[in-house]
Amino acid sequence: MPGSVLIISGTNRPQSNAMKVAKIIATAYSAQNIPAEILSLAEMPPEAFDPSCYATKPPSLVAMQQRVLAAAGLHVVTPEYNGSFPGVLKYFIDMLKFPESFERKPVCFVGESAGTYGGLRSVEQLIQIFGYRNAHIFPVRIFIPGINDRFNFDGVLIDSDIQKRINEQAAGFSRFAGLLTGAK
């Protein structure tokens, strides 16, 4: 697969569970020798929130945008906040180039939440947005309910079933993205 998978941790909350999951996903790609990197929305620069950004993007935001454009595929990790995905993730999407940021871009999703549904609502809402933007949606999604009980005190994932599903999703998504981008 040309390029690398860009894993987006879809919140700017410090020490977020989304970032913990993003790191686990990055490790799964690494174990399969698939290039991947993490983009955390905690990296959003303060100047990105200036209303003038809709017209002129600051260089720091352009750099983030370039990472999305250069990625062979996007692996989005989203928490569920108040029955939806975080507002900062929507804002980030709104700041990206239209339509080329997601046009024919392979994308897959992992949802996580403290509640019972594991981010189902947030992932389903994001699928609508990415579909509208003509992304190629990988059909295997992962939902992680009760996220706060899935890690030990040191932040290590203790659920082998979730680890297995993440490994399988990473392998499947890399094949999916490779086929769509013409890689052999």
ChimeraX attribute file (.defattr): number of C-alpha atoms within 10 A of each C-alpha:
attribute: neighborCount
match mode: 1-to-1
recipient: residues
	/A:1	19
	/A:2	16
	/A:3	14
	/A:4	19
	/A:5	28
	/A:6	24
	/A:7	27
	/A:8	22
	/A:9	27
	/A:10	27
	/A:11	27
	/A:12	18
	/A:13	15
	/A:14	10
	/A:15	10
	/A:16	16
	/A:17	23
	/A:18	27
	/A:19	26
	/A:20	17
	/A:21	26
	/A:22	26
	/A:23	16
	/A:24	17
	/A:25	24
	/A:26	23
	/A:27	18
	/A:28	21
	/A:29	24
	/A:30	14
	/A:31	11
	/A:32	12
	/A:33	9
	/A:34	19
	/A:35	17
	/A:36	21
	/A:37	22
	/A:38	19
	/A:39	18
	/A:40	20
	/A:41	19
	/A:42	16
	/A:43	12
	/A:44	17
	/A:45	14
	/A:46	9
	/A:47	14
	/A:48	20
	/A:49	15
	/A:50	12
	/A:51	9
	/A:52	11
	/A:53	13
	/A:54	13
	/A:55	8
	/A:56	13
	/A:57	17
	/A:58	15
	/A:59	12
	/A:60	14
	/A:61	21
	/A:62	16
	/A:63	12
	/A:64	19
	/A:65	18
	/A:66	13
	/A:67	17
	/A:68	23
	/A:69	19
	/A:70	14
	/A:71	20
	/A:72	23
	/A:73	31
	/A:74	26
	/A:75	26
	/A:76	23
	/A:77	29
	/A:78	31
	/A:79	31
	/A:80	23
	/A:81	16
	/A:82	9
	/A:83	14
	/A:84	17
	/A:85	24
	/A:86	18
	/A:87	13
	/A:88	17
	/A:89	19
	/A:90	14
	/A:91	12
	/A:92	18
	/A:93	16
	/A:94	11
	/A:95	20
	/A:96	20
	/A:97	14
	/A:98	11
	/A:99	12
	/A:100	14
	/A:101	21
	/A:102	24
	/A:103	16
	/A:104	18
	/A:105	22
	/A:106	26
	/A:107	25
	/A:108	26
	/A:109	25
	/A:110	26
	/A:111	27
	/A:112	27
	/A:113	23
	/A:114	18
	/A:115	13
	/A:116	13
	/A:117	17
	/A:118	22
	/A:119	29
	/A:120	24
	/A:121	19
	/A:122	26
	/A:123	26
	/A:124	15
	/A:125	14
	/A:126	18
	/A:127	20
	/A:128	13
	/A:129	15
	/A:130	21
	/A:131	16
	/A:132	12
	/A:133	17
	/A:134	17
	/A:135	23
	/A:136	20
	/A:137	21
	/A:138	18
	/A:139	14
	/A:140	14
	/A:141	16
	/A:142	20
	/A:143	24
	/A:144	21
	/A:145	18
	/A:146	15
	/A:147	21
	/A:148	14
	/A:149	12
	/A:150	17
	/A:151	15
	/A:152	11
	/A:153	7
	/A:154	6
	/A:155	13
	/A:156	12
	/A:157	17
	/A:158	12
	/A:159	12
	/A:160	10
	/A:161	9
	/A:162	15
	/A:163	16
	/A:164	12
	/A:165	15
	/A:166	22
	/A:167	20
	/A:168	15
	/A:169	24
	/A:170	24
	/A:171	15
	/A:172	15
	/A:173	24
	/A:174	23
	/A:175	15
	/A:176	21
	/A:177	25
	/A:178	18
	/A:179	13
	/A:180	16
	/A:181	17
	/A:182	9
	/A:183	11
	/A:184	8
